[in-house]
Amino acid sequence: MRIREITDRLKRSTLFRDSLWAVCGNGFGNALLLFAGIWIARLLGKDLYGEYGVVKTNMFYMAGLSTFGLVYSSTRYIARYLASDKTRIPGVIRNATRITFAFSTLIAIALSLAAPRIETFLETPGIAPVFRMLSVIIVFKALASTGNGILAGLGKFSLIAKSNVVSGALMFALCVPLTYFAGLYGALFSLAVSQLVNAAVNYWYICGESRRLPIYCYCEDSVGSLLRFSFPIALQEISYALCNWCGILMLTKLSSLSEVGLYSASVQWNAVICLIPGLLANVVLSHLSKTDGAQQQQRLVSRLLAVYLICTAVPFVLVYLFADVIISFYGADFIDMKRVLHISILATIPTCCSDVFKAELIAVGRPWILFSLRMAKDLILVSLACYFLLAHGGASGAYYYTVSNLLSVTLFFIGTAAAYRFVGKTTNG
């Protein structure tokens, strides 16, 4: 009888239903991307995979910057307007899309023009065309990310899942033949196509959902309020992007592309461990934005922390124990990866737990506090990484970079937890 009650309660829970779609659908899409990454690493080898890792890693960082924080802002505003004023939702969708496209295009043009200078600075001949290709991918990825934020605000997590499955399957199908015949550029082309399709499918779904909404009611302050809320989130993304951009450049300049390859391969497994918390990010923000009352918020945050900790700890233990088996998939070039992998995945636990506090700070309208904490974290990471790389002459660069990251994310977790308690006391008081 107890089991039936629990089952019925879960069926009625929109949080559980949305989470199930996010985990199952998006999880399958991300698993395909992981397998694609392993095959690309085997085909390219450590050095070329280092170049691919530079592009892929910076794609995520710079695409996040290119959205101007609208992934989170669109989710928050649309989720709130669903309950209060649906006529304002089409305006949020239109403005978020236009701003993302304009901002990502400007960044793509700037990166393309700066590519020769980056090549000279890195002392890596032939990498300029790679960065020009990255500039195109950034636009597609930024639009896909904002599309995810819009669909999350609408509560259409099943559509996000379907879109990610399509793009992941396409990436998996294209990467092996294209990488085999065209090497690095084939791998990059498959990445670009998958992101383009992801963005296109997202906006096809958004157009379908928009037809069900009331006629758009123009609000003079709609763009301004969206930008004002997004600005500190955008600054946070800028800080994050610049920090990791500098980190990869330092790793390339002060160490080697081989170390970048080791780091990129290890970080893939961070994504595996953080898979469920990462997939739940939009679900969590959407539901926290809809929840009213301090006690309800606190209960939901406590439950989410427990879920995130369990969902992170279980895969962490599995990856840690089977590290040797995992490394064998990558080939002989990655034989030195074990200790890098162990330190890298340890950082996933404080990272995932801090994501709950991050979502809550955005939901309650405290993005400036979050920006301050993120900037402090990023400065600590860059400072520690620079110190370790210079102190050891660039040797074991991937290892020392992951150590720096572990220390910085641990401090960030402590900071977000303290900020959550402070905001809660201020609100209740």
C-alpha positions in Angstrom: 0.0 0.0 0.0 2.8 2.4 0.9 4.5 1.7 -2.5 1.3 2.5 -4.4 0.9 5.8 -2.5 4.5 6.8 -3.3 3.9 5.8 -7.0 0.7 7.9 -7.2 2.4 10.9 -5.6 5.3 10.7 -8.1 2.8 10.5 -11.0 1.1 13.7 -9.8 4.4 15.5 -9.2 5.3 17.9 -12.1 8.8 18.1 -10.6 9.3 14.4 -10.9 7.7 14.2 -14.4 9.9 17.1 -15.7 13.0 15.6 -14.0 12.3 12.2 -15.6 12.2 13.7 -19.1 15.3 15.7 -18.5 17.3 12.7 -17.2 16.1 10.0 -19.6 15.9 12.1 -22.8 18.8 14.5 -22.3 20.8 11.7 -20.7 20.6 9.6 -23.8 21.6 12.6 -26.0 24.6 13.4 -23.8 25.7 9.7 -23.7 25.9 9.8 -27.5 28.0 12.9 -27.3 30.3 11.2 -24.8 30.8 8.1 -27.0 31.4 10.4 -29.9 34.1 12.2 -27.9 35.9 8.9 -27.0 36.0 7.9 -30.7 37.3 11.3 -31.7 40.1 11.0 -29.1 41.1 7.5 -30.4 41.1 8.7 -34.0 43.0 12.0 -33.4 45.5 11.1 -30.7 46.5 13.2 -27.8 48.0 16.2 -29.6 45.2 16.8 -32.2 42.6 16.0 -29.6 44.2 18.8 -27.5 43.3 21.2 -30.4 39.8 19.7 -30.6 39.5 20.1 -26.8 40.5 23.8 -27.0 37.6 24.3 -29.5 35.0 22.3 -27.7 35.8 23.6 -24.2 35.9 27.2 -25.4 32.7 26.6 -27.4 30.8 26.0 -24.1 32.5 28.9 -22.3 32.0 31.5 -25.1 28.5 30.3 -26.0 27.5 30.8 -22.4 29.0 34.3 -22.6 27.2 34.9 -25.9 23.7 34.3 -24.4 24.2 37.3 -22.2 22.7 35.3 -19.3 19.4 34.9 -21.1 19.4 31.1 -20.6 18.6 31.6 -16.9 16.7 34.9 -17.3 14.3 33.6 -19.9 13.6 30.5 -17.8 12.8 32.6 -14.7 10.7 35.2 -16.4 8.7 32.8 -18.6 8.0 30.5 -15.6 6.7 33.4 -13.6 4.6 34.9 -16.4 3.0 31.5 -17.0 1.2 32.0 -13.7 0.7 35.7 -13.8 0.6 37.2 -17.3 1.0 35.0 -20.4 0.7 37.9 -22.8 4.2 38.9 -21.9 5.8 35.6 -22.7 6.1 36.1 -26.5 8.0 39.3 -25.9 10.5 37.5 -23.7 10.9 34.8 -26.3 11.5 37.4 -29.1 13.8 39.6 -27.1 15.9 36.7 -25.7 16.4 35.3 -29.2 17.3 38.6 -30.8 19.8 39.6 -28.1 21.4 36.2 -28.1 21.8 36.2 -31.9 23.2 39.7 -32.0 25.6 39.2 -29.1 26.9 35.8 -30.3 27.4 37.1 -33.8 29.5 40.0 -32.5 31.6 37.7 -30.5 32.0 35.3 -33.4 33.2 38.1 -35.7 35.7 39.3 -33.0 37.0 35.8 -32.5 37.4 35.2 -36.3 39.3 38.5 -36.7 41.5 37.8 -33.7 42.3 34.2 -34.8 45.8 35.0 -36.4 46.9 36.9 -33.3 45.7 34.0 -31.1 47.8 31.6 -33.3 50.9 33.8 -32.9 50.4 34.1 -29.1 49.9 30.3 -28.7 52.9 29.6 -31.0 50.8 26.9 -32.6 50.9 27.2 -36.4 47.7 26.3 -38.3 45.3 26.8 -35.4 43.8 30.0 -36.7 41.4 28.2 -39.1 40.3 26.1 -36.1 39.3 29.2 -34.1 37.5 30.6 -37.2 35.4 27.4 -37.2 34.9 27.8 -33.5 33.4 31.3 -34.1 30.6 29.7 -36.3 29.9 27.0 -33.8 29.5 29.6 -31.0 26.5 31.2 -32.7 24.7 27.8 -33.1 25.5 26.8 -29.5 24.3 30.1 -28.1 21.0 30.0 -29.9 20.5 26.3 -28.9 21.2 27.2 -25.2 18.8 30.1 -25.1 16.2 27.9 -26.9 16.6 25.4 -24.0 16.1 28.2 -21.5 12.9 29.3 -23.2 11.5 25.8 -23.5 12.4 25.2 -19.8 10.4 28.3 -18.8 7.5 27.0 -20.7 7.8 23.7 -18.9 8.4 21.7 -22.1 11.2 19.5 -20.9 10.1 16.6 -23.1 10.8 18.9 -26.2 14.2 19.8 -24.9 14.9 16.0 -24.4 13.8 15.2 -28.0 16.0 18.0 -29.4 19.1 16.9 -27.6 18.6 13.3 -28.6 18.4 14.3 -32.3 21.5 16.5 -32.1 23.4 13.8 -30.1 22.5 11.0 -32.5 23.6 13.2 -35.5 26.9 14.0 -33.8 27.5 10.3 -33.1 26.6 9.3 -36.6 28.8 11.9 -38.3 31.9 12.1 -36.1 33.5 8.7 -36.8 33.4 8.8 -40.6 34.2 12.5 -40.8 37.0 12.3 -38.3 38.5 9.2 -40.0 38.5 10.8 -43.5 39.0 14.5 -42.6 40.8 14.4 -39.2 40.4 17.4 -36.9 38.2 19.4 -39.4 35.9 16.5 -39.8 35.4 16.3 -36.1 34.8 20.1 -35.9 32.3 19.9 -38.8 30.3 17.2 -37.1 30.2 19.3 -33.9 29.0 22.4 -35.9 26.2 20.4 -37.6 25.0 18.9 -34.4 24.8 22.4 -32.7 23.0 23.9 -35.8 20.4 21.1 -35.7 19.9 21.5 -32.0 19.2 25.2 -32.4 16.9 24.6 -35.4 14.9 21.9 -33.7 14.6 24.0 -30.5 13.1 27.0 -32.4 10.8 24.9 -34.4 9.3 23.6 -31.1 9.3 27.2 -29.7 7.3 28.4 -32.8 4.8 25.7 -32.2 4.4 26.5 -28.5 4.1 30.3 -29.3 1.0 29.7 -31.4 -0.8 28.5 -28.2 0.1 31.7 -26.3 -2.1 34.8 -26.1 -1.5 37.7 -28.6 1.7 39.6 -27.7 1.1 42.6 -25.5 3.9 45.1 -25.9 5.4 46.3 -22.7 7.7 49.3 -22.9 10.0 48.1 -20.1 10.1 44.4 -21.2 13.5 44.6 -22.9 15.0 46.8 -20.2 13.8 44.6 -17.3 15.1 41.5 -19.0 18.5 43.1 -19.7 18.8 44.5 -16.2 18.2 41.1 -14.6 20.4 39.4 -17.2 23.3 41.8 -16.8 24.9 40.4 -13.6 24.3 36.9 -14.9 26.0 37.9 -18.2 28.9 39.3 -16.1 29.1 36.0 -14.3 29.3 34.2 -17.7 31.9 36.7 -18.8 34.0 36.0 -15.7 33.6 32.3 -16.2 34.4 32.4 -19.9 37.4 34.6 -19.5 38.7 32.6 -16.5 38.5 29.3 -18.4 39.7 30.9 -21.6 42.8 32.1 -19.7 43.2 28.7 -18.1 43.3 26.9 -21.4 45.6 29.5 -22.9 47.9 29.2 -19.9 47.8 25.4 -20.1 48.7 25.6 -23.8 51.3 28.3 -23.5 53.0 27.3 -20.2 52.6 23.5 -20.7 51.6 21.8 -24.0 48.7 20.8 -26.2 49.2 17.2 -24.9 48.3 18.4 -21.4 45.3 20.1 -22.8 44.3 16.8 -24.4 44.7 15.0 -21.0 42.6 17.7 -19.3 39.9 17.7 -22.0 39.6 13.9 -21.8 39.3 14.0 -18.0 36.7 16.8 -18.1 34.5 14.6 -20.3 34.0 12.4 -17.2 33.1 15.4 -15.1 30.3 15.9 -17.5 29.2 12.2 -17.0 29.2 12.5 -13.2 27.4 15.8 -13.3 25.0 14.5 -16.0 21.8 14.2 -13.9 22.4 17.5 -11.9 23.2 19.3 -15.1 20.2 17.9 -16.9 18.0 19.0 -13.9 19.4 22.6 -13.9 16.6 24.1 -16.0 14.0 22.0 -14.1 15.2 23.2 -10.8 15.3 26.9 -11.7 11.8 26.7 -13.3 10.3 25.1 -10.2 12.2 27.3 -7.7 10.9 30.4 -9.7 7.3 29.2 -9.3 7.6 28.3 -5.6 6.2 30.9 -3.1 6.9 31.0 0.6 10.1 30.8 2.6 9.4 27.4 4.2 8.4 25.8 0.8 11.6 27.2 -0.7 13.8 25.8 2.1 12.1 22.3 1.9 12.6 22.2 -1.9 16.3 23.3 -1.6 17.0 20.7 1.1 15.4 17.9 -1.1 17.3 19.1 -4.1 20.6 19.1 -2.3 20.1 15.5 -1.1 19.1 14.5 -4.7 22.1 16.2 -6.2 24.5 14.7 -3.7 23.3 11.2 -4.3 23.2 11.6 -8.1 26.8 12.9 -8.0 28.3 10.6 -5.5 27.2 7.3 -7.1 28.7 7.9 -10.6 31.8 9.5 -8.9 32.6 6.3 -7.0 32.1 4.2 -10.2 34.3 6.4 -12.3 37.0 6.5 -9.6 37.0 2.7 -9.2 37.1 1.9 -12.9 39.5 4.7 -13.9 42.0 2.2 -15.5 39.2 0.6 -17.7 38.1 4.1 -18.8 41.6 5.2 -19.7 42.1 2.1 -21.8 39.3 3.2 -24.1 41.4 6.3 -25.1 44.5 4.4 -26.3 48.1 4.5 -25.4 48.5 8.2 -25.8 46.4 8.8 -22.6 48.3 6.4 -20.3 49.2 9.3 -17.9 45.6 10.3 -17.4 44.7 8.5 -14.2 45.7 11.0 -11.5 44.3 13.9 -13.6 41.0 12.0 -13.8 40.9 11.3 -10.1 41.4 14.9 -9.1 39.2 16.3 -11.8 36.1 14.2 -10.9 36.5 15.0 -7.2 35.6 18.6 -8.0 32.2 17.4 -9.3 30.7 17.0 -5.8 31.1 20.6 -4.6 30.3 21.8 -8.1 26.9 20.0 -8.3 25.9 20.9 -4.7 26.6 24.6 -5.3 24.4 24.5 -8.4 21.3 24.2 -6.1 22.3 27.4 -4.3 23.1 29.1 -7.6 19.6 28.4 -8.9 18.0 29.6 -5.7 19.9 32.9 -5.7 18.7 33.5 -9.3 15.1 32.4 -8.5 14.9 34.9 -5.6 16.4 37.7 -7.6 19.9 37.9 -6.2 22.1 37.6 -9.3 24.6 40.2 -8.1 25.6 38.1 -5.1 26.1 35.2 -7.4 28.2 37.2 -9.7 30.5 38.4 -6.9 31.0 34.8 -5.7 31.7 33.5 -9.2 34.2 36.3 -10.0 36.1 35.5 -6.7 36.1 31.7 -7.7 37.4 32.4 -11.1 40.2 34.7 -9.9 41.3 32.1 -7.4 41.4 29.4 -10.1 43.5 31.5 -12.5 45.8 32.6 -9.8 46.4 29.1 -8.4 46.8 27.6 -11.9 49.3 30.3 -12.9 51.3 29.7 -9.7 51.4 25.9 -10.0 52.3 26.0 -13.7 55.1 28.5 -13.3 56.4 26.8 -10.1 56.7 23.4 -11.9 57.9 24.7 -15.2 54.8 23.5 -17.0 55.3 19.9 -16.1 52.1 17.9 -15.3 50.1 20.9 -16.4 46.8 19.1 -16.6 47.2 17.7 -13.1 48.0 21.1 -11.4 45.2 22.8 -13.3 42.7 20.2 -12.0 44.1 20.7 -8.5 43.5 24.4 -8.8 40.0 23.8 -10.0 39.2 21.5 -7.1 40.3 24.2 -4.6 38.4 27.0 -6.3 35.1 25.1 -6.6 35.3 24.0 -3.0 35.6 27.6 -1.9 32.7 28.5 -4.2 30.5 25.9 -2.7 31.2 27.3 0.8 30.5 30.8 -0.5 27.1 30.0 -2.1 25.9 28.0 0.9 26.8 31.0 3.2 25.0 33.4 0.7 21.9 31.2 0.7 21.7 31.3 4.5 22.3 35.1 4.6 19.6 35.8 1.9 17.2 33.5 3.8 17.7 35.3 7.1 17.4 38.7 5.4 14.2 37.7 3.7 12.6 36.2 6.8 13.8 39.1 8.9 
